[in-house]
Amino acid sequence: MTEFKGCGTALVTPFKDGEVDYDTYAALVDRQVAGGVDFLVALATTSETPALSDEEKIRLLQITDARSCGRPVVVGCGSNSVPGTLANMALLEPYGVDAWLIVVPFYNKPTQEGIYRYFRKVAASTEKPVILYNVPGRTGVNMSAATCLRLASDVPNIVAVKEAGGKIEQVKEILAAAPEGFSVLSGDDDMTLEMMKYGAAGVISVASNLVPDKVSLMCAKALKAAVKADYDVDWIGAVDINGSLRAVFKACFVESNPIPVKAGLSLMGLCSAEMRLPLTEACASTLATMEEALAIR
C-alpha cells in the first residue's frame, strides 16, 4: 500500500458568489503540486465538506485527481454512522481515491469499543488504505492510544492515524508500539516537528495551503534527519523553518478552521475569503493577525 509521509495539504474549497470556484480550486491544486507537497487531501475539514453537495464533492475530487501529477489523493469520507460513511465511499470511490481519511464519529460520543467496531466495520468494506482521524475538539471524544494501536494491529488496511488530539504523550505512546508499516501524521501544524522528533511521518497540514514549499521542505528535512539517526544540518534546517512559520501556524487557528487560512489566501490574492454558513468570513483581528504572520514568514 502507498506510504503516507511528508506533507499532505488539506485543501480549501474556494467560493465565489455562493458557488464553488472550480477554476480557482484547480489553480490552488497546481500551486500545491508545484510547491512539492507529497500528497493531497480533498474533502476534509478544511474543505468545508459538510457544506458541499454531492455533485460539488465529485467535481472537486475529479479536479484533484486530474491535477495531482501522480501524487496520492486522500479523501475525507467520514460521518457519524456506518451507513453514512459507506454511502460517502460509494459516491466518491470512482473519482480518483487512493486512500480514505475517516474521522472518529462525531456527536454520538461513542465508547472506545464503539470506535473500534466502527472503524473495523468501515475498513472491511474497502480495499483502499484507511487513515484514522482523531480530532476530539470537533468530535467530542478522544480515540485513545490503546484503541488506535488495536486497530493498527487488527485491521491490515488501516495504515495511519492523523492525530490532532494535542497530546504529545498520546502520540509517543502510539509511536512506541505501532506495528511496522503504520504511520502517525500530525493534525496540528504547530506540533508537527515535535511529533516528527519522536517518529511521526509528517503532517496533514492546513498551513501548507499558504506555504506549501516551506512545510514540505521542513518535513523532508526532518525525515532525512531521522533516516540518518542524528540531528545534523537537516534537523537544524527543519527547526529553522518551523521557527519561521510559527506565527503562520498560530494564525491558522485563531478562529475555526478554515476561516483564517482562507483569509490568508485572500490576502495573498489566491482566492476569495468567502465561506459557507454556518462558517463566516474572518473578523478584523484575524485578518490583522494573518497579515502580520504572512509578512514575517
C-alpha positions as CSV (number, residue, x, y, z in Angstrom):
1,M,0.0,0.0,0.0
2,T,1.0,3.6,-0.5
3,E,3.1,5.0,2.4
4,F,1.8,8.4,3.5
5,K,4.7,10.6,4.7
6,G,5.9,14.1,4.4
7,C,3.5,17.0,3.8
8,G,-0.1,16.4,2.7
9,T,-2.2,19.5,2.3
10,A,-5.9,19.6,3.5
11,L,-7.2,21.6,0.6
12,V,-9.6,24.5,0.9
13,T,-12.7,24.9,-1.2
14,P,-12.9,28.4,-2.8
15,F,-16.3,30.0,-3.3
16,K,-17.4,32.9,-5.5
17,D,-20.9,34.4,-5.0
18,G,-22.1,31.3,-3.2
19,E,-20.8,28.8,-5.8
20,V,-17.7,26.6,-5.8
21,D,-15.0,28.4,-7.8
22,Y,-13.6,25.4,-9.7
23,D,-11.1,27.3,-11.7
24,T,-9.5,28.8,-8.6
25,Y,-9.6,25.4,-7.0
26,A,-7.6,23.9,-9.9
27,A,-5.1,26.7,-9.6
28,L,-4.7,26.0,-5.9
29,V,-4.1,22.3,-6.5
30,D,-1.5,23.3,-9.2
31,R,0.2,25.5,-6.6
32,Q,0.4,22.7,-4.1
33,V,2.0,20.3,-6.6
34,A,4.5,23.0,-7.7
35,G,5.3,23.6,-4.0
36,G,6.4,20.0,-3.6
37,V,3.7,18.5,-1.3
38,D,3.8,14.7,-1.0
39,F,0.1,14.0,-1.2
40,L,-3.2,15.9,-1.4
41,V,-6.2,15.7,1.0
42,A,-9.5,16.5,-0.5
43,L,-12.9,16.9,1.1
44,A,-11.7,17.0,4.7
45,T,-12.4,19.6,7.5
46,T,-10.5,22.4,5.7
47,S,-12.6,21.8,2.6
48,E,-15.9,22.8,4.4
49,T,-17.1,19.4,3.3
50,P,-20.3,19.3,5.4
51,A,-21.5,22.4,3.4
52,L,-20.9,20.8,0.0
53,S,-23.4,19.0,-2.2
54,D,-22.7,15.5,-3.6
55,E,-22.2,17.0,-7.0
56,E,-19.7,19.5,-5.7
57,K,-17.7,16.8,-3.9
58,I,-17.5,14.7,-7.1
59,R,-16.3,17.7,-9.2
60,L,-13.7,18.8,-6.6
61,L,-12.4,15.3,-6.4
62,Q,-12.2,14.9,-10.2
63,I,-10.1,18.1,-10.4
64,T,-7.8,17.0,-7.6
65,D,-7.2,13.6,-9.3
66,A,-6.7,15.2,-12.7
67,R,-4.1,17.7,-11.4
68,S,-2.3,15.6,-8.8
69,C,0.6,14.7,-11.1
70,G,0.8,11.3,-9.6
71,R,0.6,12.3,-6.0
72,P,-1.6,10.2,-3.9
73,V,-5.1,11.7,-3.2
74,V,-6.5,11.1,0.2
75,V,-10.3,11.7,0.5
76,G,-12.3,12.6,3.6
77,C,-15.4,10.4,3.8
78,G,-16.3,10.1,7.5
79,S,-19.7,10.6,9.0
80,N,-21.2,9.7,12.4
81,S,-22.7,6.4,11.2
82,V,-21.6,3.3,9.4
83,P,-24.2,3.7,6.6
84,G,-23.4,7.4,6.1
85,T,-19.7,6.7,5.8
86,L,-20.2,3.7,3.4
87,A,-22.6,5.9,1.3
88,N,-19.8,8.6,1.0
89,M,-17.4,5.9,-0.1
90,A,-19.7,4.6,-2.7
91,L,-20.3,8.1,-4.0
92,L,-16.6,9.1,-4.3
93,E,-14.7,5.9,-5.0
94,P,-14.9,6.1,-8.8
95,Y,-13.2,9.5,-8.9
96,G,-9.6,9.0,-8.0
97,V,-9.4,7.9,-4.4
98,D,-6.0,6.5,-3.2
99,A,-6.9,6.4,0.5
100,W,-9.7,7.3,2.8
101,L,-9.4,9.7,5.7
102,I,-12.1,8.8,8.3
103,V,-12.8,10.8,11.4
104,V,-13.8,9.4,14.7
105,P,-17.7,9.5,14.7
106,F,-18.8,13.0,15.9
107,Y,-21.7,14.0,18.2
108,N,-22.5,10.4,19.1
109,K,-19.7,10.3,21.7
110,P,-19.0,6.5,21.3
111,T,-17.1,4.4,23.7
112,Q,-13.6,3.1,22.8
113,E,-15.2,-0.2,21.9
114,G,-17.7,1.6,19.7
115,I,-14.9,3.5,18.0
116,Y,-13.0,0.2,17.4
117,R,-16.0,-1.6,16.0
118,Y,-17.0,1.3,13.8
119,F,-13.5,1.6,12.2
120,R,-13.2,-2.2,11.8
121,K,-16.5,-2.4,10.0
122,V,-15.9,0.6,7.7
123,A,-12.3,-0.6,6.8
124,A,-13.6,-4.1,6.0
125,S,-15.8,-2.5,3.3
126,T,-12.9,-1.2,1.2
127,E,-9.6,-2.5,-0.1
128,K,-8.1,1.0,-0.1
129,P,-5.9,2.2,2.8
130,V,-7.7,3.9,5.7
131,I,-6.2,6.8,7.7
132,L,-7.8,7.3,11.1
133,Y,-8.5,10.8,12.1
134,N,-8.6,11.7,15.8
135,V,-9.7,15.3,16.5
136,P,-11.6,15.4,19.8
137,G,-12.0,19.1,19.7
138,R,-14.5,18.6,16.8
139,T,-15.9,15.1,17.6
140,G,-16.4,15.3,21.4
141,V,-14.4,12.1,22.1
142,N,-10.8,11.2,22.1
143,M,-9.7,7.9,20.4
144,S,-7.2,6.5,22.9
145,A,-3.8,5.3,22.1
146,A,-4.9,1.8,23.0
147,T,-7.8,1.9,20.6
148,C,-5.6,3.3,17.8
149,L,-3.0,0.6,18.3
150,R,-5.6,-2.1,18.5
151,L,-7.0,-1.0,15.1
152,A,-3.5,-0.7,13.6
153,S,-2.7,-4.3,14.7
154,D,-6.0,-5.9,13.8
155,V,-7.0,-4.3,10.5
156,P,-4.5,-4.6,7.7
157,N,-5.7,-1.7,5.6
158,I,-5.7,0.8,8.5
159,V,-2.3,2.3,7.7
160,A,-2.0,5.6,9.6
161,V,-3.6,8.0,12.0
162,K,-4.0,11.7,11.7
163,E,-3.5,12.7,15.3
164,A,-5.0,16.1,16.3
165,G,-5.6,15.5,19.9
166,G,-2.9,17.9,21.1
167,K,-1.4,15.4,23.5
168,I,2.2,14.6,22.7
169,E,2.3,11.8,25.3
170,Q,-0.5,10.0,23.5
171,V,1.4,10.4,20.2
172,K,4.6,9.0,21.8
173,E,2.6,6.0,23.2
174,I,1.3,5.2,19.7
175,L,4.7,5.6,18.1
176,A,6.3,3.4,20.7
177,A,4.0,0.4,20.0
178,A,2.9,0.9,16.4
179,P,3.2,-2.1,14.1
180,E,5.6,-2.0,11.2
181,G,4.0,0.0,8.3
182,F,1.7,2.1,10.5
183,S,2.3,5.8,10.4
184,V,1.4,8.7,12.6
185,L,0.7,12.1,10.9
186,S,0.3,15.3,12.7
187,G,-3.0,17.0,12.5
188,D,-1.7,20.2,14.3
189,D,0.7,22.3,12.3
190,D,2.4,23.7,15.4
191,M,3.1,20.2,16.7
192,T,4.4,18.6,13.5
193,L,8.1,18.9,14.2
194,E,7.8,17.9,17.8
195,M,5.9,14.8,16.7
196,M,8.4,14.0,13.9
197,K,11.2,14.2,16.5
198,Y,9.6,11.1,18.1
199,G,9.0,9.3,14.8
200,A,5.9,10.7,13.2
201,A,5.9,10.5,9.4
202,G,4.7,14.0,8.6
203,V,1.6,16.2,8.6
204,I,-1.8,16.7,7.1
205,S,-1.4,20.4,7.0
206,V,-3.7,23.5,7.0
207,A,-0.8,26.0,6.8
208,S,0.6,24.4,3.7
209,N,-2.3,25.9,1.8
210,L,-0.4,29.2,2.3
211,V,3.2,28.0,2.3
212,P,3.4,24.5,0.6
213,D,7.1,24.8,-0.3
214,K,8.2,25.6,3.3
215,V,6.1,23.0,5.1
216,S,7.1,20.4,2.5
217,L,10.8,21.2,2.9
218,M,10.5,21.2,6.7
219,C,9.0,17.7,6.6
220,A,11.6,16.5,4.1
221,K,14.5,17.7,6.2
222,A,13.0,16.1,9.4
223,L,12.5,12.8,7.6
224,K,16.1,12.9,6.2
225,A,17.5,13.6,9.7
226,A,15.5,10.7,11.1
227,V,16.8,8.3,8.5
228,K,20.4,9.3,9.3
229,A,19.7,8.9,13.0
230,D,21.3,12.1,14.0
231,Y,20.2,15.7,14.3
232,D,22.6,17.3,12.0
233,V,22.2,20.0,9.4
234,D,18.9,18.6,8.1
235,W,17.3,18.7,11.6
236,I,18.7,22.2,12.2
237,G,17.2,23.3,8.9
238,A,13.8,21.8,9.8
239,V,13.9,23.6,13.2
240,D,14.7,26.9,11.4
241,I,11.8,26.6,9.0
242,N,9.5,25.6,11.9
243,G,10.6,28.7,13.8
244,S,10.0,31.0,10.7
245,L,6.4,29.5,10.3
246,R,5.4,29.6,14.0
247,A,3.3,32.7,13.6
248,V,1.6,31.3,10.5
249,F,0.8,28.1,12.3
250,K,-0.7,30.0,15.2
251,A,-2.7,32.4,12.9
252,C,-4.3,29.5,11.1
253,F,-6.3,28.6,14.2
254,V,-7.3,31.9,15.8
255,E,-10.8,31.2,14.5
256,S,-12.4,27.9,13.4
257,N,-10.5,26.3,10.5
258,P,-10.6,27.1,7.6
259,I,-11.7,30.7,8.3
260,P,-8.2,32.0,9.0
261,V,-6.4,30.1,6.2
262,K,-8.9,31.4,3.6
263,A,-8.3,34.9,4.9
264,G,-4.6,34.3,4.4
265,L,-5.2,33.1,0.8
266,S,-7.3,36.1,0.1
267,L,-4.5,38.4,1.4
268,M,-2.2,36.6,-1.0
269,G,-4.6,37.2,-3.9
270,L,-5.1,33.4,-4.4
271,C,-8.8,33.0,-3.6
272,S,-11.8,34.7,-2.0
273,A,-12.2,34.6,1.7
274,E,-15.8,33.7,1.2
275,M,-17.2,30.9,3.5
276,R,-20.4,28.9,3.5
277,L,-22.7,29.2,6.5
278,P,-22.6,28.3,9.3
279,L,-19.0,29.5,8.9
280,T,-18.4,33.2,8.4
281,E,-15.6,35.2,7.0
282,A,-12.7,36.2,9.2
283,C,-13.1,39.0,11.7
284,A,-10.9,42.1,11.5
285,S,-8.5,40.8,14.2
286,T,-8.0,37.5,12.4
287,L,-7.2,39.4,9.2
288,A,-4.6,41.5,11.0
289,T,-3.0,38.5,12.7
290,M,-2.8,36.6,9.4
291,E,-1.4,39.7,7.6
292,E,1.3,40.1,10.2
293,A,2.1,36.4,10.2
294,L,2.5,36.2,6.4
295,A,4.7,39.3,6.4
296,I,7.2,37.7,8.8
297,R,7.2,34.1,7.4
